Amino acid sequence: MRKKRLILGISGASGAAIGIEALEMMRGQPGWECHLIMTRAAEQTIETETAYSAKQVKALADAAYDCFDTAAPPASGSFRADGMLIAPCSMKTLAGIHSGYAGNLLLRAADVTLKEGRRLVLCPRESPLSAIHLRNMQELAAMGAVIAPPVITCYLRDCSAQGMIRQCAARLLERFGIETGCVQRWKDGEEE
């Protein structure tokens, strides 16, 4: 029986740690493979914002593809993927997906995910949002994409930055039915 496949995209938006945390969590999922596509801007952001190198992040995935290799397997609808997560998703990437501009492998894989009717989850990282950003997100949601920005969850017992990143990544993976055991839920553990 083949493993399920998640395509994970990391764009150049701030918040690369969310995508890295999702990659780390995927390593503990025996029934899944994780296929990584990072933009060049993502590689720069990773080196700026985290203790990881782009090479170390690529090593966390089952397969990693060059963002400009539009002949790589995720560029085709015949590549059997069970969905795609882009975390973080820059407004540039979101606009490219919205317009159908498949100028690199990340955009092409997202385009294929939508056209094949597979789950596409976008974690947009921008603030404040312009009317253009909001329109693009609303229209992508109408096309079937799930828009899931990283949101501070104030009811957590762990309010550290790492706790928030862990919670966000785990909640994003839940959209694909991937249980990491890391999600803290509202009123978990309270007496009835």
C-alpha positions as CSV (number, residue, x, y, z in Angstrom):
1,M,0.0,0.0,0.0
2,R,1.4,3.4,-1.0
3,K,2.0,6.0,1.6
4,K,-0.1,9.2,1.5
5,R,1.8,12.2,0.1
6,L,1.7,15.8,1.3
7,I,3.3,18.5,-0.7
8,L,4.7,21.2,1.6
9,G,5.6,24.5,0.1
10,I,7.5,27.2,2.0
11,S,7.5,30.7,0.4
12,G,9.5,33.7,1.4
13,A,7.1,35.2,3.9
14,S,8.2,35.7,7.4
15,G,7.3,32.7,9.6
16,A,9.4,30.0,8.0
17,A,9.5,28.3,11.4
18,I,5.9,27.2,10.8
19,G,6.8,25.2,7.7
20,I,9.9,23.8,9.4
21,E,7.8,22.7,12.4
22,A,5.3,21.0,10.0
23,L,8.2,19.2,8.3
24,E,9.5,18.0,11.7
25,M,6.0,16.7,12.7
26,M,5.7,14.9,9.3
27,R,8.8,12.8,10.2
28,G,6.8,11.1,12.9
29,Q,4.0,10.1,10.5
30,P,4.6,6.5,9.3
31,G,1.8,6.5,6.7
32,W,2.9,9.7,5.0
33,E,5.6,11.1,2.8
34,C,6.4,14.8,2.7
35,H,7.5,16.4,-0.6
36,L,9.1,19.9,-0.1
37,I,9.2,22.8,-2.5
38,M,10.9,26.0,-1.2
39,T,11.3,29.3,-3.1
40,R,14.6,31.1,-3.2
41,A,13.1,33.8,-1.0
42,A,12.2,31.0,1.5
43,E,15.8,29.8,1.6
44,Q,16.9,33.4,2.5
45,T,14.1,33.8,5.1
46,I,15.1,30.4,6.7
47,E,18.7,31.5,7.0
48,T,17.6,34.9,8.5
49,E,14.9,33.8,10.9
50,T,16.0,30.4,12.1
51,A,19.0,28.3,13.2
52,Y,18.5,26.1,10.1
53,S,20.2,26.2,6.8
54,A,18.1,25.6,3.6
55,K,20.1,22.3,3.2
56,Q,19.1,21.1,6.7
57,V,15.4,21.9,6.0
58,K,15.5,20.0,2.7
59,A,17.0,17.0,4.6
60,L,13.8,16.9,6.7
61,A,11.6,16.0,3.7
62,D,11.2,12.6,2.0
63,A,11.9,14.5,-1.3
64,A,12.8,18.1,-2.0
65,Y,12.5,19.8,-5.4
66,D,14.1,22.8,-6.9
67,C,11.5,25.6,-7.2
68,F,12.4,26.2,-10.8
69,D,12.2,22.6,-11.9
70,T,8.8,22.7,-13.6
71,A,9.4,19.1,-14.9
72,A,9.5,17.7,-11.3
73,P,6.8,15.2,-10.3
74,P,4.5,17.6,-8.4
75,A,4.1,19.7,-11.6
76,S,1.8,16.9,-13.0
77,G,-1.7,15.9,-12.0
78,S,-0.5,12.3,-12.4
79,F,1.7,12.7,-9.3
80,R,-0.5,11.1,-6.7
81,A,-0.5,13.6,-3.8
82,D,-3.2,13.8,-1.1
83,G,-2.9,17.6,-0.8
84,M,-0.7,20.6,-0.4
85,L,0.1,22.9,2.4
86,I,2.0,26.3,1.9
87,A,3.3,27.6,5.2
88,P,4.0,30.4,5.3
89,C,2.3,31.7,2.1
90,S,3.4,35.1,0.9
91,M,1.0,37.4,-0.7
92,K,3.1,37.1,-3.9
93,T,2.6,33.3,-3.9
94,L,-1.1,33.7,-3.0
95,A,-1.6,36.2,-5.9
96,G,0.2,33.8,-8.3
97,I,-2.1,30.9,-7.3
98,H,-5.1,33.1,-7.5
99,S,-4.3,34.2,-11.0
100,G,-3.2,30.8,-12.3
101,Y,0.3,32.1,-12.9
102,A,2.3,28.9,-12.6
103,G,5.8,30.6,-13.0
104,N,7.6,28.1,-10.7
105,L,7.1,24.6,-9.3
106,L,5.5,25.9,-6.1
107,L,2.8,27.8,-8.1
108,R,2.4,25.0,-10.6
109,A,1.9,22.4,-7.8
110,A,-0.7,24.6,-6.1
111,D,-2.4,25.0,-9.5
112,V,-2.4,21.2,-10.1
113,T,-3.7,20.7,-6.5
114,L,-6.7,22.9,-7.2
115,K,-7.4,21.6,-10.7
116,E,-7.3,18.0,-9.5
117,G,-9.8,18.8,-6.6
118,R,-7.3,18.1,-3.9
119,R,-7.0,19.9,-0.6
120,L,-4.9,23.1,-0.7
121,V,-4.2,24.8,2.6
122,L,-2.6,28.2,2.6
123,C,-1.1,29.8,5.7
124,P,-0.9,33.5,4.6
125,R,1.5,35.6,6.7
126,E,0.9,39.3,6.2
127,S,-0.5,42.2,8.3
128,P,-2.3,44.4,7.7
129,L,-4.2,42.9,4.8
130,S,-5.1,45.1,1.8
131,A,-8.3,44.8,-0.1
132,I,-6.4,43.0,-2.8
133,H,-5.1,40.4,-0.3
134,L,-8.6,39.9,1.1
135,R,-10.1,39.6,-2.4
136,N,-7.5,37.0,-3.4
137,M,-8.1,35.0,-0.3
138,Q,-11.9,35.1,-0.6
139,E,-11.8,34.0,-4.2
140,L,-9.3,31.2,-3.5
141,A,-11.6,30.0,-0.6
142,A,-14.5,30.0,-3.1
143,M,-12.3,27.8,-5.4
144,G,-11.8,25.3,-2.6
145,A,-8.6,26.4,-0.9
146,V,-8.5,26.5,2.9
147,I,-7.2,29.9,4.2
148,A,-5.6,29.3,7.6
149,P,-3.4,32.2,8.8
150,P,-1.3,31.7,11.9
151,V,-3.4,33.0,14.7
152,I,-2.4,33.5,18.4
153,T,-4.3,31.1,20.5
154,C,-4.5,32.8,23.9
155,Y,-6.1,30.0,25.7
156,L,-3.0,27.8,25.5
157,R,-1.0,27.0,28.6
158,D,2.2,27.4,26.5
159,C,2.1,31.0,25.2
160,S,5.8,30.9,24.1
161,A,6.6,31.7,20.5
162,Q,7.6,28.0,20.0
163,G,4.3,26.9,21.6
164,M,2.4,29.0,19.1
165,I,4.4,27.8,16.2
166,R,3.9,24.1,17.3
167,Q,0.1,24.7,17.7
168,C,-0.2,26.4,14.3
169,A,1.7,23.7,12.4
170,A,-0.2,20.9,14.1
171,R,-3.6,22.6,13.3
172,L,-2.5,23.0,9.7
173,L,-1.6,19.3,9.4
174,E,-5.0,18.3,10.9
175,R,-6.6,19.7,7.8
176,F,-5.2,16.6,6.0
177,G,-6.2,14.2,8.8
178,I,-2.7,14.1,10.2
179,E,-2.8,13.8,14.0
180,T,0.4,14.9,15.6
181,G,-0.7,14.8,19.3
182,C,0.6,18.4,19.6
183,V,-2.7,20.3,19.4
184,Q,-3.9,21.9,22.6
185,R,-7.7,22.3,22.5
186,W,-10.0,24.7,24.2
187,K,-10.7,23.5,27.7
188,D,-8.8,20.2,27.2
189,G,-8.2,18.6,30.6
190,E,-10.8,20.6,32.5
191,E,-13.2,18.8,34.8
192,E,-16.7,18.5,33.5
